[in-house]
């Protein structure tokens, strides 16, 4: 974990309520699947955001405007600084992937899969990316994955782009090892259809982001675990997916 001042390089809207921010700082040791906690001006609690990519000393974050904190972030400009706790949580274990890998993302759950895809492609893996959104205006990152050489499939709930439906409509019961991130209903449907041979990123409200407040605890088959500390990546088989 690194606590320091990060300098904003860019901050731009890339889709409906979706922004991409790049920052310069100490990136050493940050792994795919980890997240950061940002001290947002005029907000008491830090905001957790997953790491989208690392390129040298540049970190990319993609975030969705959902409340006061993220709305404030959209108004910040290049040259300003942010106090950020970086390299938090456990990232994906990419060593478990075979020659073929499946990445599944839903909405704002897509960003951490970008960094994972880049590292998997460096290892020579064949990567298939399946992404789900509500509507065309929310779609992002498709070209980013394609430029890496990934096979990309997109679906939208309203059918305005790609295939009409949800991510599980594009999957079969026989899929390779997977890494997934998205809303809980998507993760439950995913595991119910293709099994638990993979890793999922859980999303919970976080107070401290470092395991002290235990506000993000979830019940697993191995007992209570903190999403910010033992997660946010969990082996799918650990999780209780029953309603």
Backbone bond lengths (Angstrom), bond angles and torsions (degrees), N, CA, C in turn:
res aa  C-N    CA-C-N  psi(-1)  N-CA   C-N-CA  omega(-1)  CA-C   N-CA-C  phi
1 X - - - 1.458 - - 1.508 110.23 -
2 X 1.326 116.18 132.97 1.457 120.88 179.42 1.516 109.23 -122.97
3 X 1.319 116.82 129.99 1.460 122.15 178.00 1.510 107.70 -112.38
4 X 1.330 116.80 114.47 1.448 117.63 -178.37 1.508 112.76 -162.54
5 X 1.313 114.31 -179.78 1.456 121.58 178.67 1.529 109.04 -89.50
6 X 1.294 115.51 125.68 1.457 122.46 178.33 1.523 109.15 -110.17
7 X 1.318 116.34 136.10 1.465 121.59 -177.18 1.524 110.11 -98.65
8 X 1.308 116.08 124.59 1.459 121.14 -179.29 1.526 109.97 -70.16
9 X 1.331 115.65 127.67 1.462 122.06 177.29 1.522 110.09 -97.63
10 X 1.332 116.23 -41.32 1.463 120.72 177.99 1.513 109.55 -155.63
11 X 1.319 115.73 160.12 1.464 121.47 179.48 1.523 106.91 -157.37
12 X 1.341 116.75 107.42 1.464 119.46 -172.64 1.518 112.06 -141.25
13 X 1.315 115.66 152.98 1.463 122.84 176.82 1.519 108.68 -79.49
14 X 1.353 117.13 130.62 1.457 119.92 -179.15 1.533 112.50 -119.37
15 X 1.326 117.59 -10.86 1.464 122.08 177.56 1.533 106.54 -164.86
16 X 1.312 116.42 179.52 1.457 120.10 -178.76 1.520 111.07 -61.44
17 X 1.341 116.26 113.74 1.475 124.55 -179.57 1.523 112.91 64.52
18 X 1.334 117.64 15.35 1.466 122.00 179.98 1.527 109.52 -115.50
19 X 1.336 116.39 129.32 1.463 122.08 -179.14 1.524 110.33 -125.72
20 X 1.316 115.11 149.89 1.463 122.04 175.88 1.520 108.84 -117.94
21 X 1.333 115.87 123.46 1.460 122.02 178.98 1.519 109.11 -117.92
22 X 1.324 117.10 131.66 1.465 121.09 173.09 1.516 108.51 -111.59
23 X 1.329 115.41 141.21 1.459 121.47 -176.18 1.521 109.81 -137.09
24 X 1.314 116.20 149.93 1.458 121.29 177.22 1.526 109.13 -106.54
25 X 1.344 115.63 131.03 1.457 119.93 179.86 1.514 110.46 -175.76
26 X 1.317 116.95 -161.14 1.461 122.79 -178.98 1.522 109.70 -85.04
27 X 1.323 116.70 105.81 1.462 121.35 -174.80 1.524 114.03 -101.59
28 X 1.305 117.83 -5.89 1.468 120.50 -174.51 1.531 111.59 -56.87
29 X 1.312 116.04 130.30 1.458 121.12 175.49 1.516 115.32 89.14
30 X 1.336 118.84 -6.31 1.462 120.72 179.48 1.528 108.81 -76.34
31 X 1.348 116.69 127.22 1.456 121.76 -173.27 1.531 111.84 -112.57
32 X 1.324 116.84 157.88 1.470 120.11 175.83 1.522 111.13 -57.19
33 X 1.308 116.24 132.80 1.457 120.86 179.63 1.512 114.45 97.97
34 X 1.335 117.51 -12.27 1.461 119.73 177.37 1.534 110.14 -81.04
35 X 1.330 115.76 172.63 1.455 119.66 -178.60 1.525 110.73 -138.11
36 X 1.315 115.69 173.02 1.459 121.62 177.57 1.524 109.04 -123.59
37 X 1.323 115.32 161.17 1.468 121.71 173.53 1.527 107.11 -120.11
38 X 1.321 115.80 118.87 1.464 121.42 -175.31 1.519 110.79 -102.83
39 X 1.324 116.42 130.04 1.462 121.64 171.84 1.525 107.16 -81.19
40 X 1.328 116.29 106.93 1.460 121.64 -177.23 1.527 109.33 -92.67
41 X 1.321 118.24 131.79 1.465 120.99 179.11 1.531 111.40 -53.20
42 X 1.338 115.99 135.77 1.463 123.44 177.24 1.529 113.88 70.05
43 X 1.332 117.87 14.62 1.463 121.25 176.13 1.523 109.08 -122.29
44 X 1.323 116.92 137.23 1.458 120.96 -176.86 1.524 111.83 -71.56
45 X 1.326 116.54 -48.57 1.463 120.36 -178.13 1.529 111.38 -93.62
46 X 1.328 115.47 147.54 1.459 120.04 173.41 1.529 109.59 -69.23
47 X 1.341 115.50 158.91 1.456 121.02 178.13 1.519 110.03 -108.46
48 X 1.356 117.43 125.82 1.467 120.25 178.27 1.528 110.98 -82.64
49 X 1.330 116.61 133.01 1.462 121.72 178.06 1.532 107.66 -139.89
50 X 1.317 116.63 133.99 1.458 120.71 -179.73 1.521 110.88 -71.31
51 X 1.316 115.78 150.87 1.461 121.39 177.87 1.523 108.43 -80.25
52 X 1.326 115.77 124.84 1.456 121.07 -179.99 1.524 111.59 -86.96
53 X 1.328 116.71 -40.29 1.461 119.07 -178.69 1.520 110.16 -163.77
54 X 1.323 114.68 157.45 1.460 123.16 173.73 1.520 107.26 -129.91
55 X 1.322 116.70 129.80 1.463 121.84 178.45 1.528 107.89 -140.85
56 X 1.343 116.37 98.03 1.459 119.58 -174.47 1.510 109.78 66.37
57 X 1.338 116.44 -126.48 1.468 119.98 178.60 1.526 112.30 -95.59
58 X 1.341 117.06 15.75 1.458 121.95 -179.74 1.521 110.52 -106.77
59 X 1.320 116.23 126.93 1.459 122.63 175.38 1.522 108.69 -109.02
60 X 1.339 115.85 134.16 1.460 121.32 176.81 1.517 109.81 -107.19
61 X 1.328 115.50 130.97 1.454 122.73 175.40 1.522 107.89 -120.52
62 X 1.308 117.19 136.36 1.464 121.40 173.28 1.522 106.88 -119.18
63 X 1.321 116.91 124.71 1.457 120.32 -175.14 1.525 111.44 -133.59
64 X 1.313 114.26 156.58 1.462 121.54 179.32 1.520 109.48 -108.29
65 X 1.319 116.68 138.88 1.466 121.18 178.86 1.524 108.37 -78.62
66 X 1.337 115.45 109.68 1.461 120.57 -177.84 1.528 112.65 -125.24
67 X 1.322 117.95 -8.65 1.458 120.49 -177.86 1.516 111.51 -171.20
68 X 1.332 115.37 -163.50 1.461 121.29 -175.07 1.525 112.35 -60.20
69 X 1.335 116.96 -47.53 1.463 120.24 -175.01 1.506 113.17 -61.32
70 X 1.336 116.53 -49.67 1.462 119.35 -179.15 1.524 111.44 -69.88
71 X 1.330 117.45 -30.07 1.461 119.91 176.08 1.531 110.36 -64.35
72 X 1.334 116.97 -38.78 1.464 121.30 177.59 1.529 110.03 -64.47
73 X 1.334 116.65 -39.90 1.467 120.01 -179.87 1.525 111.78 -59.42
74 X 1.331 117.74 -33.94 1.469 119.84 -178.27 1.522 111.90 -65.62
75 X 1.335 117.20 -21.08 1.462 121.08 -177.48 1.530 113.09 -91.80
76 X 1.319 117.28 2.03 1.452 120.59 -179.43 1.522 110.16 -88.94
77 X 1.335 115.57 148.78 1.461 120.44 -169.92 1.527 112.03 -125.53
78 X 1.336 114.89 164.95 1.460 121.61 177.00 1.526 109.49 -55.08
79 X 1.327 115.74 137.07 1.457 121.10 -179.58 1.515 113.13 101.09
80 X 1.347 117.68 -23.04 1.460 121.01 177.02 1.527 109.55 -79.97
81 X 1.313 116.40 164.02 1.466 120.93 -178.36 1.521 110.99 -121.07
82 X 1.333 115.21 153.95 1.450 121.85 176.66 1.522 109.14 -131.22
83 X 1.325 116.57 142.50 1.454 122.01 174.27 1.524 107.22 -86.77
84 X 1.335 115.82 118.31 1.463 120.19 -173.12 1.529 111.31 -131.79
85 X 1.337 115.49 133.77 1.459 122.07 166.70 1.517 106.11 -90.14
86 X 1.309 118.20 117.30 1.465 121.51 -174.41 1.526 111.66 -115.03
87 X 1.328 115.72 161.93 1.459 121.31 178.56 1.512 113.57 70.02
88 X 1.344 117.08 37.77 1.467 121.21 -177.30 1.526 111.44 -91.42
89 X 1.314 115.59 152.73 1.451 121.95 176.80 1.512 113.30 75.07
90 X 1.319 114.87 -180.00 1.458 121.76 176.81 1.518 109.52 -98.06
91 X 1.313 117.32 133.81 1.450 121.14 179.04 1.522 111.59 -86.35
92 X 1.330 114.84 -178.53 1.461 120.77 176.52 1.534 110.41 -66.84
93 X 1.312 116.38 144.58 1.461 121.78 172.66 1.523 107.37 -91.78
94 X 1.331 116.60 91.52 1.459 121.02 -174.86 1.522 113.03 -73.39
95 X 1.330 116.88 -10.43 1.475 119.84 -179.82 1.531 111.89 -71.60
96 X 1.318 117.53 -15.37 1.461 120.96 -177.82 1.523 112.85 -81.50
97 X 1.321 116.91 -13.43 1.459 120.94 -175.86 1.526 111.24 -74.21
98 X 1.314 115.86 142.19 1.452 121.17 174.36 1.521 109.80 -86.19
99 X 1.327 116.40 -161.46 1.459 120.39 -179.34 1.520 111.94 -66.51
100 X 1.335 116.61 -28.74 1.456 121.94 176.98 1.520 108.78 -114.64
101 X 1.336 115.86 136.45 1.460 120.82 -175.09 1.525 109.25 -134.39
102 X 1.312 116.22 143.77 1.461 122.49 176.58 1.523 109.57 -111.66
103 X 1.317 116.93 129.95 1.459 122.95 173.41 1.528 107.95 -115.39
104 X 1.326 117.27 129.19 1.461 121.35 -178.65 1.519 109.53 -126.84
105 X 1.332 115.96 123.73 1.455 120.25 -178.50 1.508 112.33 -132.06
106 X 1.314 115.83 143.96 1.456 121.18 176.94 1.512 110.49 -122.26
107 X 1.327 117.64 116.95 1.456 122.19 177.32 1.509 113.07 56.89
108 X 1.334 116.35 -125.03 1.458 120.57 -178.04 1.528 111.84 -73.10
109 X 1.340 117.19 1.35 1.461 121.01 172.45 1.518 112.21 -80.91
110 X 1.325 117.42 -6.09 1.465 121.33 -179.40 1.535 113.25 -70.84
111 X 1.340 120.68 -41.42 1.472 121.45 -172.14 1.523 117.09 -49.03
112 X 1.344 121.74 -48.21 1.467 118.60 -177.41 1.525 113.43 -64.73
113 X 1.333 116.96 -18.30 1.459 120.60 179.63 1.528 111.95 -74.74
114 X 1.331 116.84 -19.41 1.471 120.69 178.56 1.525 110.14 -63.45
115 X 1.325 116.52 -50.76 1.461 121.57 -179.54 1.528 110.19 -64.71
116 X 1.343 115.89 -39.12 1.467 119.69 178.48 1.523 110.50 -63.31
117 X 1.324 116.99 -43.42 1.461 121.05 179.98 1.518 111.19 -62.30
118 X 1.312 117.18 -41.15 1.459 120.60 -179.62 1.521 111.19 -61.87
119 X 1.330 116.75 -44.81 1.458 120.25 -179.46 1.532 111.48 -69.18
120 X 1.317 117.34 -36.87 1.461 120.75 178.34 1.529 111.05 -67.15
121 X 1.323 117.10 -38.41 1.455 120.52 178.25 1.534 110.72 -67.43
122 X 1.324 117.22 -33.69 1.464 120.72 175.76 1.530 110.69 -61.90
123 X 1.329 115.73 -30.65 1.462 121.18 178.91 1.528 112.40 -82.52
124 X 1.329 116.09 0.06 1.455 120.33 179.69 1.515 114.76 82.51
125 X 1.337 117.57 14.68 1.461 120.98 -179.54 1.530 110.71 -76.06
126 X 1.335 115.70 148.48 1.456 121.42 171.42 1.525 107.26 -88.81
127 X 1.319 115.93 118.76 1.467 121.23 -170.96 1.525 110.91 -114.22
128 X 1.315 115.23 125.81 1.467 121.93 172.98 1.520 107.92 -108.40
129 X 1.326 116.33 130.19 1.459 121.71 -178.84 1.527 108.97 -116.27
130 X 1.320 116.37 125.06 1.462 122.37 176.31 1.525 107.57 -117.33
131 X 1.338 116.12 121.76 1.465 120.62 -176.07 1.526 110.64 -123.95
132 X 1.327 115.63 142.62 1.452 120.83 178.24 1.514 112.31 -124.54
133 X 1.337 115.63 138.22 1.458 122.20 178.45 1.530 109.30 -137.96
134 X 1.321 115.91 168.66 1.463 119.33 177.90 1.519 111.81 -75.73
135 X 1.353 115.68 -43.34 1.451 120.72 -174.29 1.526 110.86 -153.80
136 X 1.319 117.50 167.34 1.466 123.12 -174.57 1.528 113.17 -55.33
137 X 1.330 117.36 -39.91 1.459 120.81 -175.51 1.523 113.11 -65.83
138 X 1.337 117.93 -14.12 1.459 121.65 -179.16 1.525 112.92 -97.29
139 X 1.329 116.93 -5.39 1.466 120.62 -175.41 1.531 111.21 -73.32
140 X 1.322 116.79 134.18 1.463 122.06 175.88 1.524 108.87 -152.36
141 X 1.321 115.68 165.26 1.480 125.17 173.63 1.525 114.57 76.69
142 X 1.314 118.68 -3.28 1.467 119.75 -178.93 1.532 110.97 -58.68
143 X 1.320 116.74 -48.07 1.466 120.44 -178.60 1.523 111.52 -66.44
144 X 1.321 116.77 -34.77 1.464 121.08 179.64 1.524 110.36 -59.37
145 X 1.331 116.31 -46.37 1.461 120.59 179.05 1.525 111.12 -66.93
146 X 1.319 116.78 -41.08 1.464 120.38 -178.82 1.523 111.38 -62.74
147 X 1.334 116.56 -38.74 1.462 120.39 -179.96 1.521 112.02 -66.50
148 X 1.330 117.03 -22.35 1.468 120.77 175.60 1.529 111.80 -79.50
149 X 1.327 116.19 -12.91 1.458 119.59 -176.38 1.514 113.53 95.67
150 X 1.328 117.04 16.26 1.457 120.90 177.92 1.531 110.15 -82.87
151 X 1.318 115.75 152.27 1.463 121.29 169.98 1.523 106.57 -86.59
152 X 1.319 117.07 122.72 1.466 121.07 -171.90 1.528 111.12 -118.36
153 X 1.332 115.35 134.15 1.462 121.89 175.15 1.527 108.18 -130.62
154 X 1.328 115.49 134.20 1.461 121.34 -177.20 1.519 110.09 -123.25
155 X 1.322 115.92 139.55 1.457 120.18 173.07 1.528 109.29 -130.22
156 X 1.317 115.91 152.25 1.465 121.71 175.62 1.524 108.91 -130.16
157 X 1.306 115.80 145.82 1.458 120.55 -178.31 1.520 111.87 -60.37
158 X 1.350 116.72 -37.76 1.462 119.98 -176.71 1.530 113.57 -93.91
159 X 1.342 116.97 -0.47 1.455 119.78 178.52 1.508 115.30 75.37
160 X 1.344 117.85 11.89 1.461 121.23 -178.00 1.523 112.87 -74.86
161 X 1.348 116.79 -13.99 1.460 121.11 177.18 1.522 108.88 -153.92
162 X 1.316 116.41 139.64 1.455 120.06 -179.98 1.517 112.05 65.15
163 X 1.326 116.08 -145.25 1.455 122.11 -179.44 1.522 110.67 -86.67
164 X 1.321 116.97 137.99 1.467 119.37 175.53 1.523 109.57 -73.97
165 X 1.318 115.98 130.18 1.451 119.38 176.83 1.505 112.36 134.09
166 X 1.335 115.58 -153.80 1.458 122.38 -177.14 1.527 109.54 -120.39
167 X 1.319 116.65 169.04 1.469 120.60 -172.61 1.524 112.91 -58.21
168 X 1.324 117.06 -35.43 1.466 118.80 -177.52 1.528 111.92 -67.26
169 X 1.338 117.25 -19.49 1.460 119.88 176.62 1.527 111.44 -67.26
170 X 1.327 117.15 -20.19 1.457 122.08 -178.38 1.523 112.43 -98.50
171 X 1.334 116.56 3.50 1.461 120.44 -175.35 1.523 111.77 -117.22
172 X 1.319 114.96 154.11 1.464 120.90 176.09 1.521 108.77 -110.49
173 X 1.301 116.40 175.12 1.465 120.02 179.48 1.521 111.45 -73.33
174 X 1.324 116.80 -16.48 1.470 121.21 -177.35 1.530 109.41 -110.39
175 X 1.320 116.47 87.29 1.464 122.29 -178.66 1.530 109.94 -121.34
176 X 1.344 117.90 155.02 1.468 120.43 178.24 1.531 111.27 -74.19
177 X 1.306 115.65 -178.79 1.470 120.81 177.25 1.517 108.83 -54.99
178 X 1.331 116.35 137.55 1.463 119.45 -174.31 1.534 112.93 -128.71
179 X 1.325 113.08 158.85 1.459 123.01 171.91 1.520 105.92 -127.06
180 X 1.331 116.61 129.59 1.461 119.74 -173.81 1.512 111.79 -137.24
181 X 1.332 114.28 149.11 1.460 120.54 176.74 1.522 108.19 -150.12
182 X 1.311 116.11 131.02 1.456 120.21 179.98 1.514 110.70 169.43
183 X 1.327 116.93 -171.99 1.470 120.29 -179.41 1.523 111.19 -64.69
184 X 1.329 116.18 153.34 1.469 121.53 -175.62 1.528 113.48 -56.11
185 X 1.344 120.38 -42.70 1.475 118.97 178.53 1.529 112.06 -58.63
186 X 1.341 117.50 -36.66 1.459 120.75 177.70 1.522 110.57 -65.75
187 X 1.321 116.66 -44.37 1.467 120.32 -179.24 1.523 111.39 -64.54
188 X 1.313 117.36 -40.16 1.463 120.77 178.06 1.524 110.72 -63.05
189 X 1.338 116.41 -44.92 1.464 120.73 -179.76 1.530 110.46 -65.10
190 X 1.325 115.64 -37.21 1.461 121.11 179.66 1.521 110.71 -63.30
191 X 1.313 116.46 -50.52 1.463 120.39 -178.45 1.519 111.87 -66.55
192 X 1.333 116.67 -33.69 1.457 120.21 178.89 1.522 111.19 -66.62
193 X 1.334 116.71 -33.08 1.466 119.85 -176.18 1.519 113.41 -88.20
194 X 1.346 117.65 -43.96 1.468 118.71 -172.99 1.524 113.52 -112.54
195 X 1.335 117.32 2.35 1.452 119.77 175.97 1.516 113.95 92.47
196 X 1.305 116.03 -168.02 1.463 121.51 -172.18 1.521 112.61 -115.53
197 X 1.317 117.08 24.24 1.466 120.71 178.72 1.528 109.13 -85.97
198 X 1.341 115.39 69.52 1.451 119.83 -178.27 1.514 111.95 -179.90
199 X 1.315 115.49 -169.44 1.466 122.52 179.55 1.513 109.50 -129.38
200 X 1.315 115.98 141.08 1.457 120.97 -179.85 1.527 109.80 -125.54
201 X 1.308 114.46 148.65 1.453 121.34 179.09 1.521 108.32 -102.32
202 X 1.320 115.94 119.59 1.457 121.05 -177.44 1.526 111.06 -90.04
203 X 1.324 115.30 145.33 1.451 121.18 178.56 1.521 109.06 -116.52
204 X 1.328 116.76 122.66 1.464 122.28 176.72 1.519 108.57 -141.29
205 X 1.318 116.29 156.15 1.474 119.98 174.15 1.525 108.71 -64.86
206 X 1.326 115.60 133.45 1.464 120.26 -178.16 1.515 110.60 -119.55
207 X 1.329 115.28 136.57 1.447 119.43 175.76 1.517 111.05 -90.68
208 X 1.349 115.71 -61.65 1.466 119.38 -176.09 1.528 113.06 -97.57
209 X 1.331 117.32 -33.56 1.454 120.99 -179.18 1.518 114.82 82.12
210 X 1.325 117.38 0.23 1.468 120.01 -177.83 1.525 112.82 -127.26
211 X 1.333 117.96 14.44 1.451 121.46 173.09 1.509 117.17 90.20
212 X 1.322 117.82 6.73 1.469 120.16 -176.54 1.524 112.42 -87.09
213 X 1.328 117.25 -44.94 1.466 120.28 -171.81 1.527 112.71 -82.12
214 X 1.327 118.64 -15.24 1.466 126.44 -178.88 1.527 113.23 53.23
215 X 1.306 117.74 21.33 1.458 121.46 179.76 1.510 113.89 -70.61
216 X 1.323 116.81 -18.14 1.466 120.66 -177.24 1.525 111.94 -103.91
217 X 1.320 117.80 20.66 1.466 121.44 -176.84 1.524 111.77 -67.54
218 X 1.334 115.41 142.46 1.456 121.32 174.71 1.524 108.47 -129.74
219 X 1.330 115.68 158.85 1.458 120.48 177.92 1.519 109.18 -91.81
220 X 1.322 116.24 126.30 1.461 121.64 176.67 1.526 108.98 -119.10
221 X 1.324 116.40 175.65 1.460 120.52 178.26 1.532 111.52 -67.15
222 X 1.339 115.73 -17.29 1.463 121.24 178.90 1.521 112.09 -104.91
223 X 1.333 116.62 18.05 1.453 120.54 179.46 1.522 112.63 104.97
224 X 1.328 114.99 -170.56 1.462 120.96 -178.71 1.528 109.94 -76.15
225 X 1.318 117.07 132.28 1.461 121.94 176.97 1.523 109.87 -134.41
226 X 1.343 114.52 151.34 1.459 121.11 -179.61 1.523 109.36 -93.19
227 X 1.335 115.96 127.40 1.461 120.41 -178.80 1.521 110.77 -62.14
228 X 1.328 117.56 -37.70 1.470 120.09 -176.16 1.526 112.72 -75.52
229 X 1.333 117.81 -19.94 1.462 120.47 -173.86 1.524 111.90 -112.19
230 X 1.335 117.12 -59.69 1.469 119.78 177.15 1.532 110.84 -76.45
231 X 1.313 116.51 -22.41 1.470 123.30 176.31 1.516 109.21 -106.41
232 X 1.322 119.07 -153.72 1.469 124.89 6.88 1.524 114.27 -78.90
233 X 1.354 116.96 -6.57 1.465 119.70 178.43 1.529 109.86 -90.50
234 X 1.325 115.51 128.89 1.453 120.99 178.11 1.527 109.03 -129.07
235 X 1.336 116.11 147.73 1.452 119.06 168.65 1.521 106.99 -62.89
236 X 1.320 116.83 131.10 1.460 120.29 -175.27 1.519 112.09 -56.28
237 X 1.331 116.80 -32.88 1.453 120.53 -179.40 1.520 114.45 -67.18
238 X 1.332 116.78 -16.16 1.468 120.62 179.09 1.509 112.07 -76.10
239 X 1.320 116.65 -25.08 1.454 120.51 -167.01 1.528 113.23 -87.36
240 X 1.319 114.75 149.49 1.450 121.27 173.20 1.526 107.40 -93.72
241 X 1.325 116.39 114.91 1.463 119.07 -174.67 1.520 112.64 -102.33
242 X 1.327 117.41 2.18 1.444 119.74 179.15 1.525 109.76 -69.74
243 X 1.319 116.66 147.92 1.460 120.28 176.62 1.528 110.57 -73.36
